[in-house]
Amino acid sequence: MEEGGGFEVTMKLIGAPFTPFDRAGALDLAAVERQAAHMRESGLAGAFVAGTTGESASLGVAERKALVETWRRHAGSLELIAHVGSANLAEAVELAAHAQDVGADAIGAVPPYYFRPSTVDALVDSMAAVAAAAPKLSYYFYHIPLLTKVELPMAPVMEAAIRRIPNFAGIKFTHSDLLEYAHLVEIAGDRYEVMFGRDPLLLFAMGAGGKAAVGSTYMFAAPLYHALIAAFEEGRLDDARRATSLARELVVLCNRHGGLVAQKAIYGMVAVPSGAARPPFQPLSQQATDELTAFVEAGKLRL
């Protein structure tokens, strides 16, 4: 359509909260209320709690339960999606049941990622076990092959999940294969969601028909992404491309300085201090801190 003519697209942004720690590295649950308030003020629709950004693999089961319970008390209007995935399938099942018990709105789960399912049937079997532990909640499979190394094609996985898992709601797709993503969006139709998880590629996900996204940088750069979405929907493609360029610059900068470590630092500068990332992540150098500070002070977190 002609630029300026507008697009009938609504992209729902869901933040992936940073798990807050105190100076000793213990959970700082008192920070969650401030995190939730900032997310609502930023126009985010939900919180994907204790996922990759939330350092779930560095949390114990008791810590993960306490974190979700605290988020339930403070989420307010935010849709609360509890990430329950684990290398240990039994732990994932336990966490799924707990999420339902405490009133989460939905669950998401990575597959077992040490002893990994190697076929579509084996993967869907593991998905079904987790989903069945919380039958009243929507269940999302969390596809992040870079970290889990579960690299099975997602189209047959999604089709099998639709047949076999009554509360299957869709896939959180954290992968850069946009052709596969577009195929999943087609399969999903209006009944299921394919939540996109590569923040700087948001424009391309919208072009493929995506309607929901989960991201870490939405936690502190939501104005940039809201501007990107508005520009795309209104047909201002030059502005959408400019926002995408800033998002790319942001992510490249963060990746140069430890990825999650740098993102958590920026979040502390502009929103809610949430402590350092747990080991084996290393603290930021002073040079890295200075570069991140300069980026923020240059106003590059918004269009």
Secondary structure, DSSP 4 states (H G I P E B T S, - for coil): --TTS-----PEEEE-PPPPB-TTSSB-GGGHHHHHHHHHHTT--EEEETSTTTTGGGS-HHHHHHHHHHHHHH-TTSEEEEE---SSHHHHHHHHHHHHHHT-SEEEEPPPSSS---SHHHHHHHHHHHHHTSTTSEEEEEE-HHHH-----HHHHHHHHHHH-TTEEEEEE-SS-HHHHHHHHHHHTTTSEEEE--GGGHHHHHHTT--EEEESTHHHHHHHHHHHHHHHHTT-HHHHHHHHHHHHHHHHHHHHTTTHHHHHHHHHHHS----PPPTTS-PPPHHHHHHHHHHHHTTTT--
